[in-house]
Amino acid sequence: MREVGAFEAKTHLSELLVAAEQGESVTITRRGTPVAKLVPVAGPGRAEALRRLSGLRTRLTQQGVSLSTEDILSARDEGRR
């Protein structure tokens, strides 16, 4: 587990997020005292989400429903704003 100071965490947040996506945990300190921990989210990753989406599209196609990517994005964005 990596340990970084608060200032470094602020200036390198995007890099720390990439590390978390890859499974690394990071402890954030203030003046040497641990104050927070950045950890990967437990749950399905992108590959699993894409596999599920593919399965959904297959089932919908078998039922005679055809959805384009635009239809899916429109449904996702409906009600936002």
Rosetta blueprint (number, residue, H / E / L):
1 M L
2 R E
3 E E
4 V E
5 G E
6 A H
7 F H
8 E H
9 A H
10 K H
11 T H
12 H L
13 L H
14 S H
15 E H
16 L H
17 L H
18 V H
19 A H
20 A H
21 E H
22 Q L
23 G L
24 E L
25 S L
26 V E
27 T E
28 I E
29 T E
30 R E
31 R L
32 G L
33 T E
34 P E
35 V E
36 A E
37 K E
38 L E
39 V L
40 P L
41 V L
42 A L
43 G L
44 P L
45 G L
46 R H
47 A H
48 E H
49 A H
50 L H
51 R H
52 R H
53 L H
54 S H
55 G H
56 L H
57 R H
58 T H
59 R H
60 L H
61 T H
62 Q H
63 Q L
64 G L
65 V L
66 S L
67 L L
68 S L
69 T H
70 E H
71 D H
72 I H
73 L H
74 S H
75 A H
76 R H
77 D H
78 E L
79 G L
80 R L
81 R L
